[in-house]
Amino acid sequence: MSAPSAGFGAGPLSRAAALIHTLLTVEALLLLAAAPGLAGLLLLGPDPSNLPLAAGCLLPLGPAVSAAVYALRHRSRDLTDLHPARAFRRGWRLNAVPALKLWTPLLGWLTVIAFTLTHFSATGLPGWWAGLLALVGAGSLLWGAHALLLTSLFAFRARDTARLAAWFLFRHGRTTLAAASLLILAAALTALLTEALPALLAAPLLLSLLHAGRPVIAETEEDYTA
């Protein structure tokens, strides 16, 4: 007697189709949620004096990215049970305010660093300060990657999320290195091709971050949730 065949939606082709459908849907919703700010960025020139305005335009991106991470984490692998739009909307409702509580100060801090570096000659500081500021900025971005995972998937207070993100930054070096690789890739795509490309590839990049962050997610579920 032959073994029963897998039901529709459970095979590898169906899982691949489900993944592609989810990525495309989440990407479209992410761009839609961040569209007001992204449209503003297109109107700004590349002058360093526009950095504070650019930071303001990037504010909607935090909740949008958090909702995308939530939707990708809760995606279905069954082609017959796909609701990525519903998951994105739920993620946005749950995470918009918590994400802004972390994204806003991080964005402000990075803006201060970027503004200082672009006007470094006027500061009178020694040259090694520029390297130190760049290093601090990179570390802040990596902290933000951990904070993004935590605030998107867990209902912690902002200060607790900030502390855990700083702890995991060093505890889970592989996740931090993976986040650094993704940031370098996004920067390279921007520099070599177009600044729009990382935005168009946001969903696959976030899925890669989720994959790399599995140890962080597992430890948080085991040790810091009831």
C-alpha positions in Angstrom: 0.0 0.0 0.0 1.5 3.3 -1.1 2.1 6.2 1.4 -0.5 9.0 1.2 0.7 11.9 -0.9 1.2 15.3 0.7 -1.8 17.6 0.5 -2.0 20.6 -1.8 0.1 23.4 -0.5 2.6 21.3 1.4 5.1 20.5 -1.4 8.4 22.3 -2.1 7.0 24.2 -5.1 4.0 25.3 -3.1 6.2 26.5 -0.2 8.4 28.4 -2.7 5.3 30.0 -4.2 4.1 30.9 -0.7 7.4 32.5 0.2 7.5 34.6 -3.0 3.9 35.7 -2.5 4.6 36.7 1.1 7.8 38.6 0.2 6.1 40.5 -2.6 3.1 41.4 -0.5 5.2 42.4 2.5 7.5 44.5 0.3 4.6 46.3 -1.3 3.0 47.0 2.1 6.3 48.2 3.6 6.8 50.7 0.8 3.2 51.8 1.0 3.5 52.4 4.8 6.7 54.3 4.4 5.7 56.1 1.2 5.0 59.6 2.8 8.6 59.8 4.1 10.2 58.2 1.1 8.4 60.7 -1.2 9.8 63.5 0.9 13.3 62.1 0.6 13.0 62.2 -3.2 12.4 66.0 -3.0 15.4 66.7 -0.8 18.7 67.4 -2.4 22.0 65.7 -1.3 23.1 68.7 0.7 24.2 67.9 4.3 22.1 70.7 5.7 19.0 68.5 4.7 20.0 65.8 7.1 17.5 66.8 9.9 14.7 66.9 7.3 15.8 63.5 5.9 15.6 62.1 9.4 12.1 63.4 9.7 11.2 61.7 6.4 12.6 58.4 7.7 10.3 58.3 10.8 7.5 56.3 9.1 10.1 53.7 8.1 10.6 52.4 11.6 7.0 51.1 12.2 6.8 49.9 8.6 10.0 47.8 8.9 8.8 46.5 12.3 5.5 45.4 10.8 7.3 43.7 8.0 9.5 41.7 10.4 6.3 40.7 12.3 4.6 39.6 9.1 7.6 37.6 7.9 8.0 35.9 11.3 4.4 34.8 11.2 4.3 33.8 7.6 2.6 30.6 6.5 4.4 28.0 4.4 1.2 26.6 3.1 0.0 28.1 -0.2 -3.6 27.5 0.9 -3.3 29.5 4.0 -1.6 32.8 3.2 -2.5 36.1 5.0 0.6 38.3 4.8 -1.4 41.5 4.5 -3.4 40.6 7.6 -0.2 39.8 9.5 1.4 43.1 8.4 -1.5 45.2 9.5 -1.5 43.4 12.9 2.2 44.0 13.2 1.8 47.6 12.4 -1.0 48.1 15.0 1.0 46.3 17.7 4.4 47.7 17.0 4.0 51.2 15.6 4.3 53.0 18.9 6.9 50.7 20.5 9.0 50.9 17.3 8.9 54.7 17.3 10.0 54.9 20.9 13.3 53.2 19.8 13.5 54.4 16.2 13.1 58.1 16.9 16.1 58.5 19.4 18.2 56.2 17.2 17.5 58.2 14.1 18.2 61.4 16.0 21.5 60.1 17.3 22.6 58.9 13.9 21.6 62.3 12.4 23.9 64.0 14.9 26.8 61.7 14.0 26.2 62.1 10.3 25.9 65.9 10.6 29.1 66.1 12.6 31.0 63.9 10.1 29.8 66.0 7.1 31.0 69.2 8.9 34.0 67.7 10.6 36.5 70.2 9.3 34.6 72.9 11.2 34.7 71.1 14.6 38.4 71.5 15.1 38.6 67.9 16.5 41.6 65.6 15.7 41.2 63.3 12.8 40.8 60.1 14.8 37.6 61.5 16.2 36.0 61.0 12.8 36.9 57.3 12.9 35.6 57.0 16.4 32.3 58.6 15.4 31.9 56.4 12.4 32.5 53.3 14.7 29.9 54.6 17.2 27.4 55.1 14.3 28.0 51.5 13.0 27.6 50.1 16.5 24.4 52.1 16.9 23.0 50.6 13.7 23.9 47.1 14.8 22.2 47.7 18.2 19.2 48.9 16.2 19.1 45.6 14.3 18.8 43.7 17.5 16.3 46.2 18.9 14.2 45.8 15.7 13.9 42.0 16.1 13.0 42.4 19.8 10.4 45.2 19.5 8.8 43.5 16.4 8.3 40.2 18.1 8.0 40.8 21.8 6.0 43.2 24.0 8.7 44.6 26.2 9.0 48.1 27.6 11.3 50.3 25.5 14.0 50.5 28.1 14.0 46.7 28.5 14.2 46.2 24.8 17.1 48.7 24.6 19.0 46.8 27.4 18.4 43.4 25.8 19.5 44.7 22.4 22.8 46.0 23.9 23.3 42.6 25.7 22.7 40.5 22.6 24.9 42.8 20.6 27.9 41.1 22.2 26.4 37.8 23.4 25.3 36.7 19.9 28.3 37.7 17.8 27.1 35.7 14.7 23.8 37.5 14.6 25.6 40.8 15.0 28.1 39.9 12.2 25.2 38.8 10.0 23.4 42.2 10.6 26.7 44.0 9.8 27.0 42.0 6.5 23.4 43.0 5.5 24.1 46.7 6.3 27.3 46.5 4.2 25.4 44.9 1.4 22.7 47.6 1.5 25.3 50.3 1.6 27.1 48.8 -1.4 23.9 48.5 -3.4 23.2 52.2 -2.7 26.7 53.3 -3.6 27.2 51.2 -6.7 23.7 51.2 -8.2 20.9 53.2 -6.7 19.6 54.2 -3.3 16.2 52.8 -4.2 17.5 49.2 -4.5 17.8 48.5 -0.8 14.2 49.7 -0.3 13.0 47.4 -3.2 14.9 44.5 -1.6 13.8 45.3 2.0 11.7 42.1 2.5 14.4 39.6 1.5 17.0 41.5 3.6 14.6 41.5 6.6 14.0 37.8 6.1 17.7 37.2 6.1 18.0 39.2 9.4 15.2 37.1 10.9 17.1 33.9 9.9 20.3 35.2 11.4 18.5 36.3 14.6 17.0 32.9 15.4 19.4 32.5 18.4 18.4 35.8 19.8 14.7 35.1 19.3 15.0 31.6 20.9 16.9 32.9 23.9 14.4 35.7 24.4 11.5 33.3 24.3 13.1 30.9 26.7 14.6 33.2 29.3 12.6 36.5 29.1 9.0 35.6 28.4 6.6 33.7 30.6 
